[in-house]
Amino acid sequence: MLNKNVGAHPGTLHVGIYAVDGSFKPTGTALCSGTLNANNVTEDVAGAWYSISLGAGSALTITTKYAIVCWADADGLVWCMDGSGPVPMLGAMNLSLLTPD
């Protein structure tokens, strides 16, 4: 779930799926990617769910680790977690705040 700070203009939200290296950091180019106009994201503190098309997508392999990388053109987005129900985890989840190279 996602919301934005009141009055924020974060621009475009970019999302991509990347393979990761041995340190679990994204590497190479995005296997697939998409965007969302984040200026239209709700300012409601409850947040809202948004869908972002990843184009034609990419065939992923169960034995390969991947990273979902998200960044916006400017500050102002707030990520929310929905803990209202069980979430199946197929592996580990690592969160980090990095600036894309």
KADAKA-V283802 format. One record per residue. N is the residue number from 1. PHI is phi in whole degrees, -180 to 180 (NA if undefined). NEAR is the number of other C-alpha atoms within 12 Angstrom. Layout:
N,PHI,NEAR / N,PHI,NEAR
This chain:
1,NA,21 / 2,-147,28 / 3,-142,30 / 4,-133,31 / 5,-66,24 / 6,-56,18 / 7,80,17 / 8,-74,21 / 9,-131,23 / 10,-73,27 / 11,76,21 / 12,-93,23 / 13,-94,32 / 14,-105,26 / 15,-133,30 / 16,-144,31 / 17,-107,29 / 18,-125,27 / 19,-71,27 / 20,-118,21 / 21,-89,14 / 22,-64,11 / 23,-98,12 / 24,64,20 / 25,-102,23 / 26,-57,27 / 27,-139,22 / 28,73,17 / 29,-96,17 / 30,-62,24 / 31,-72,25 / 32,-159,26 / 33,-157,25 / 34,-159,25 / 35,-138,24 / 36,-143,25 / 37,-73,24 / 38,-73,34 / 39,-65,26 / 40,-96,24 / 41,-71,33 / 42,-62,27 / 43,-97,24 / 44,-65,19 / 45,-64,18 / 46,-72,18 / 47,73,20 / 48,-155,22 / 49,-87,16 / 50,-131,20 / 51,-104,17 / 52,-127,20 / 53,-70,17 / 54,-102,20 / 55,65,16 / 56,-74,10 / 57,76,17 / 58,-156,17 / 59,-74,14 / 60,-105,15 / 61,-109,9 / 62,-62,9 / 63,-90,9 / 64,-103,16 / 65,-92,24 / 66,-132,33 / 67,-122,31 / 68,-97,27 / 69,-109,33 / 70,-128,31 / 71,-153,30 / 72,-118,29 / 73,-67,22 / 74,-150,20 / 75,-69,22 / 76,130,26 / 77,-89,34 / 78,-127,28 / 79,-87,25 / 80,-119,18 / 81,-107,16 / 82,-102,14 / 83,-101,9 / 84,-78,7 / 85,-153,7 / 86,-68,7 / 87,-121,11 / 88,-70,9 / 89,-110,7 / 90,-95,11 / 91,-180,13 / 92,-90,11 / 93,-121,14 / 94,-113,16 / 95,-110,13 / 96,-148,15 / 97,-107,11 / 98,-127,12 / 99,-93,13 / 100,-62,18 / 101,-74,10
